[in-house]
Amino acid sequence: MRATATVNLAALQHNVAALQSRLERPAETLVAVKANAYGHGLVPVARALTAGGVGWLGVATPDEALTLRDAGIGARILMFGPQRGEDLARLIEREVDLTVTSEADLTAVQTEAERLGISGVRVHLKVDTGMGRLGEPPGAAVRLMHMADGLTRLAPTGVWTHLACADEPDSPATDEQLARFADVLTGLEAEGLTPPLRHAANSAAVLTRPDAHFDLVRPGIAAYGYAPSDALRDVARDLTPAMTVEAPVVFVKDVPAGTPVSYGHRWRAPNATRVATVRLGYGDGYLRAASNVADMHVAGRLARVVGTVCMDQTMLDVGDADVQVGDRVIAFGPHPGVGADDVARAVGTIAYEILTGVDARLERRYEGLSDGSS
Ligand SMILES: *Cc1c(COP(=O)(O)O)cnc(C)c1O
C-alpha cells in the first residue's frame, strides 16, 4: 500500500510526435528535462525521449547535465543558464552545450577551455528580448557574437531568446519579442555571424506561433502532456498527461452530520457521509492548498478533498461510494477532472508546480515502452 507516480513513456513519445507534427519546416526538438523532468524522473524520461528520436535535452543545473552523461545519455544537452568555475569545467569536459549571456561568460568559457586544452566548445548566445531574466539587450548581440567568433576555443552554435507571455495568446508581448529577435538575426546576418541554430519556442510557442519555431524548438510542459495555460487547453487537446499519481485508501469511516475532519477542523460533514483516508499528503508534494478545494478520482467518480491536507494523509468525502481499504485513488493523471492542471486551478497555481512538486518519496514506475525501465 504505497503512493506511486507512474509515468507512461509511450505518452511522452506521443506528445513529442504531436508537437513535431506542428512544425511547418524541419526543426530540431529539444525537450526540457530540468527539475527531474518536471517531476517525471530525469534519466528514464531522457532515455525514452532519445529512444524516440529526440536529439536535444534542456537542463537548468550542472548536476542535471552530468547525471544524464553519467547515465550514458549521448544526446546534445543545453544548459539554459550561464556557469562558472568547477561546474563550467565539468560541463565542457562532458560536451554539454553552454549558454552565454555576456562578455564575462564568454571569457570564462574560453579560459576554462584553454586550461583544459579543449577546443570546439559549443556556445549559444542568450539575448533578452523582453523576458527580463537572463541576457543582454538585443543591441549587444552583434558585439557578443563577434567576440565569440574570435575566441579560439569556442564554436558559436546558437542564438536564442525566451518568451515571457506566449501562454497568453492575446498578449502583444510575444509579437514585440519576436520583432526584437528578428532584428538580432538581421544584425547577425549582416555581419556573417548567424550561428546554425536560432531558437525561441517554449511549449506555448510550439503550439501557437509557427513564426517562432526557427531551427530548434524547446518544449517542456507539453511533452509531459499539459497545456502551458488554460487559454491553450484547446490547442493542446491531442496531448496526454504522462504521469499518474496514485495512493491507497488506508481507512474508511461512515460519519454523521457535523463530524469534524483533520487539523483545525476546517471541514465538518454537512450531512451523513463516508470519509476515506488516503496515504498521500504534502510531504509527497500534494499541496496543502488543495484542502477543501481539489478533487481526487476514486471508485469511478470524483471525490472532494475534505479538511486540511496533512503531511502524509488526505481525507476525501466519497459520499455513498463503495470504497474499501486498499482501493487506489488517483490524485492526478490523465482522467477527466483530475489533471494536474485541474488541481492547479483549484489551488491557484500552474500544472508545472504540481508536477515538479511530486516528491522523491513517491515510488516512480515506468510503463508504456517495452524497454521502458532500461
Ligand atoms: C523551461 C524552459 C523551457 C520549456 O518551457 P515550457 O513552458 O515548459 O515549454 C524552454 N526554454 C527554456 C529556456 C526554459 O527554461
The ligand as a Tripos MOL2 file, in Angstrom:
@<TRIPOS>MOLECULE
LIG
   15    15     1     0     0
SMALL
NO_CHARGES

@<TRIPOS>ATOM
      1 C1         11.7720   25.5600  -19.0040 C.3       1 LIG1
      2 C2         12.1780   26.1560  -20.3000 C.ar      1 LIG1
      3 C3         11.5410   25.8000  -21.4980 C.ar      1 LIG1
      4 C4         10.3050   24.9280  -21.5420 C.3       1 LIG1
      5 O1          9.1890   25.6990  -21.1290 O.3       1 LIG1
      6 P1          7.6950   25.1100  -21.1850 P.3       1 LIG1
      7 O2          6.8320   26.2580  -20.8640 O.co2     1 LIG1
      8 O3          7.6320   24.0410  -20.1520 O.co2     1 LIG1
      9 O4          7.5080   24.5820  -22.5530 O.co2     1 LIG1
     10 C5         12.0690   26.2870  -22.6700 C.ar      1 LIG1
     11 N1         13.1390   27.1130  -22.6620 N.ar      1 LIG1
     12 C6         13.7510   27.4970  -21.5310 C.ar      1 LIG1
     13 C7         14.9170   28.4180  -21.5740 C.3       1 LIG1
     14 C8         13.2900   27.0470  -20.3060 C.ar      1 LIG1
     15 O5         13.8950   27.4380  -19.1800 O.3       1 LIG1
@<TRIPOS>BOND
     1     1     2 1
     2     2     3 ar
     3     2    14 ar
     4     3     4 1
     5     3    10 ar
     6     4     5 1
     7     5     6 1
     8     6     7 2
     9     6     8 1
    10     6     9 1
    11    10    11 ar
    12    11    12 ar
    13    12    13 1
    14    12    14 ar
    15    14    15 1
@<TRIPOS>SUBSTRUCTURE
     1 LIG1         1 GROUP 0 **** ****
